[in-house]
Amino acid sequence: MNPGGARCGSCDQGSPLKPCGQSGSPDAVLAGGPNACQARRDPRGPGPPGHTGRPGERRLIRRLVRTHPITVAAAGVVGVGFIVFVLVWFQPQKLFFNTTVNESLPGAVQTNPAGERTGATGSAGPTPPSSAGASRSADRALKVVVSGSFRSLEHGTTGRAIVLGRSDGTLILRLENLDTSNGPDLRVYLSQVPAGGDLHAYRNGFIDLGPLKGNRGSQNYAIPAGIDLSKFKSAVVWCRRFRVGFGVAPLLP
């Protein structure tokens, strides 16, 4: 038989083996496998090992960009806008950063640590407390009115909530050794709802004492004058953005 009439088994295009770009015997052509016909169909030859890209798909993308530039640009703007919206509204990045704020106990009276004064002769002696100073210290002394330990709600929360009062009726909420998660738009509430496990129970019947100063540390929050503290049963770290409690502490005598 004439081997020149053999058909290519790789592409089955009916062309003799010789025209497939091979020289030598038909056996050598058959041993070339699919690459023999690939060389004829694609002058650039086979791609590098591991190359999986499809030129047709790349050409389609380039054609789409050329023929619909406004649509492609609009899609890019929408994608970037979505990413910005997530970062601004949900603020997931805050979960990876902590804000520590430590404030001293309010109303502390600074005293002379040596407790001494210098007389006219230069000799030192103890300074007797004046009755006026002692009276002012007594007026500014803070007493614990109610307190309780934080329990976790949406996020793990530990620490204590302490309401401190003075004889003049001034009240301060102190969050002591607070440790909770950071998040968007966190507030500090005094709530009329007793401390419980419901994440959403504290959205009504509350006093907003302001933004949480730090998700870690000890901080002071002024309670408005004239508040009937007996009506409030808990202190809450509240996420106003998503209307959920991070942590709650009962306020008990």
C-alpha positions in Angstrom: 0.0 0.0 0.0 1.1 3.6 -0.6 1.8 5.2 2.8 1.3 8.6 1.2 -2.5 8.0 1.2 -2.6 7.4 4.9 -4.8 9.8 6.9 -3.7 11.8 9.8 -5.0 10.2 13.0 -4.6 13.4 15.0 -6.8 15.8 13.1 -8.5 13.5 10.7 -8.5 16.2 8.1 -7.9 13.8 5.2 -4.5 15.3 4.3 -1.6 13.0 3.6 0.9 12.6 6.3 3.7 14.4 4.4 1.8 17.7 4.1 1.3 17.9 7.9 4.7 19.5 8.1 6.6 16.3 8.9 9.5 14.8 7.1 10.6 11.3 7.0 8.6 8.1 7.3 4.9 7.9 8.0 5.8 6.2 11.3 7.6 9.3 12.4 4.6 11.4 11.6 2.3 9.2 13.5 4.6 9.3 16.5 4.3 13.1 16.5 0.8 12.9 17.9 -1.5 15.8 18.1 1.4 18.3 18.0 2.1 17.4 14.3 -1.3 18.8 13.2 -1.3 21.6 15.8 1.9 22.9 14.2 0.1 23.0 10.9 -3.1 24.6 12.3 -1.3 27.1 14.5 2.0 28.5 13.1 2.9 29.8 16.6 3.1 26.2 17.8 1.8 24.8 21.1 1.9 27.0 24.2 4.3 26.7 27.1 3.8 23.8 29.6 0.9 24.6 32.0 -0.5 27.3 29.8 -4.3 27.1 30.0 -5.3 30.5 28.7 -7.7 30.6 25.7 -6.9 33.2 23.1 -10.6 33.3 22.1 -11.7 34.4 25.5 -9.1 37.1 25.7 -10.1 38.4 22.3 -13.7 38.4 23.4 -12.9 40.5 26.5 -10.8 42.9 24.5 -13.6 43.2 21.9 -16.1 43.9 24.7 -14.0 46.6 26.2 -13.6 48.3 22.7 -17.3 48.0 21.7 -18.8 48.8 25.1 -16.4 51.1 27.0 -19.1 52.9 28.9 -20.7 49.7 30.1 -17.4 48.3 31.3 -16.5 51.6 33.0 -19.9 51.7 34.7 -19.4 48.2 36.0 -16.0 49.1 37.4 -17.5 52.2 39.2 -20.3 50.0 40.7 -17.8 47.5 41.9 -15.6 50.1 43.6 -18.7 51.8 45.0 -19.8 48.6 46.6 -16.5 48.0 48.2 -16.5 51.6 49.6 -20.1 51.1 50.9 -19.1 47.9 52.8 -16.0 49.6 54.3 -18.0 52.7 55.4 -21.3 51.2 56.5 -20.3 47.8 57.9 -16.7 48.8 58.9 -15.4 45.2 59.1 -11.9 46.6 59.5 -12.7 47.7 63.0 -12.9 44.1 64.1 -9.1 44.0 63.6 -8.3 47.2 65.6 -8.8 47.9 69.3 -9.2 51.3 70.9 -8.0 51.5 74.5 -9.1 54.5 76.7 -8.3 54.7 80.4 -9.6 57.6 82.5 -8.9 58.2 86.1 -11.7 58.1 88.7 -13.5 61.5 88.5 -13.4 63.9 91.3 -10.2 62.6 92.9 -8.6 65.2 95.2 -4.9 65.8 94.7 -3.1 65.9 98.0 0.5 66.7 99.0 2.2 63.3 99.1 4.7 64.4 101.7 2.0 65.9 104.0 4.4 68.7 105.0 4.7 72.5 105.1 7.7 74.8 105.6 7.4 77.3 108.5 9.1 80.7 108.8 12.1 79.1 110.5 12.6 76.6 107.7 11.6 73.6 109.8 9.1 71.2 108.3 6.0 69.9 110.1 2.8 68.1 109.3 0.1 70.2 107.6 -3.2 70.0 109.6 -6.2 69.6 107.3 -8.4 72.6 107.2 -12.1 72.1 107.9 -13.0 73.7 104.6 -10.8 71.3 102.6 -12.2 68.3 104.5 -15.7 69.5 103.8 -15.0 69.8 100.1 -13.5 66.4 100.0 -16.5 64.9 101.7 -18.8 66.6 99.2 -16.8 65.3 96.3 -16.5 61.8 97.6 -17.9 59.2 95.2 -20.0 56.3 96.5 -21.1 53.2 94.6 -24.8 53.4 94.0 -25.4 50.3 91.8 -23.1 48.0 89.8 -22.9 44.8 87.9 -20.6 42.6 85.7 -20.9 42.6 81.9 -22.2 39.5 80.1 -21.8 38.9 76.4 -24.5 39.5 73.8 -23.5 39.8 70.1 -19.8 39.9 71.0 -17.7 38.7 73.9 -17.8 41.4 76.6 -16.3 41.5 80.1 -15.8 44.2 82.7 -18.0 46.0 85.2 -20.5 48.8 85.1 -20.6 51.0 88.2 -22.8 54.0 88.9 -21.0 56.4 91.2 -22.8 59.2 93.1 -21.9 62.3 95.1 -23.8 63.8 97.9 -24.9 66.6 95.6 -26.8 64.2 93.4 -24.3 64.0 90.6 -24.2 60.5 89.0 -21.5 59.0 86.8 -21.4 55.6 85.0 -18.0 54.1 85.0 -17.1 51.2 82.8 -14.3 49.4 84.6 -11.8 47.1 82.8 -14.1 46.9 79.8 -13.1 44.5 77.0 -15.4 44.1 74.0 -15.2 44.0 70.3 -14.8 47.2 68.2 -17.6 48.1 65.8 -19.5 50.9 64.0 -21.4 53.5 65.9 -21.1 51.9 69.4 -23.0 53.8 72.2 -23.4 53.5 75.9 -27.0 53.1 77.2 -28.7 53.1 80.5 -31.7 50.8 79.9 -34.9 50.2 81.7 -34.8 46.6 80.5 -33.3 44.1 82.9 -30.1 42.4 81.7 -30.9 39.3 79.7 -29.8 37.4 76.6 -32.0 39.1 74.0 -29.7 41.0 71.7 -32.3 43.4 70.5 -34.2 44.0 73.8 -32.5 47.3 74.6 -33.6 49.4 71.6 -36.4 51.1 73.7 -36.6 52.7 77.1 -33.0 53.9 77.4 -30.8 57.0 78.0 -28.0 57.5 75.5 -24.8 58.5 77.4 -22.8 59.0 74.3 -20.4 57.1 72.0 -18.3 54.4 73.5 -14.9 56.0 74.0 -12.9 52.8 73.6 -13.7 49.1 73.4 -11.0 48.5 76.0 -10.2 50.3 79.3 -11.9 52.2 82.1 -14.0 55.2 81.2 -16.5 57.6 82.7 -19.8 58.7 81.3 -21.9 61.6 82.9 -25.5 60.7 83.7 -27.9 63.7 83.1 -29.1 65.5 86.2 -32.6 64.7 87.4 -32.6 61.1 86.2 -34.5 58.6 88.4 -31.9 55.9 88.5 -34.3 53.4 90.1 -36.0 53.1 86.7 -32.9 51.8 85.0 -31.9 48.2 85.3 -28.9 47.7 83.1 -26.0 49.3 81.3 -25.5 48.4 77.6 -22.8 48.6 75.0 -25.1 49.1 72.0 -24.4 49.1 68.2 -26.7 51.7 66.9 -25.9 50.9 63.3 -27.2 47.4 63.5 -29.5 47.8 66.5 -27.9 45.0 68.5 -26.3 44.8 71.9 -22.6 43.9 72.3 -22.8 43.4 76.0 -25.0 44.2 79.0 -24.5 44.5 82.8 -27.2 44.5 85.4 -27.3 47.5 87.8 -27.8 46.1 91.3 -27.5 47.8 94.7 
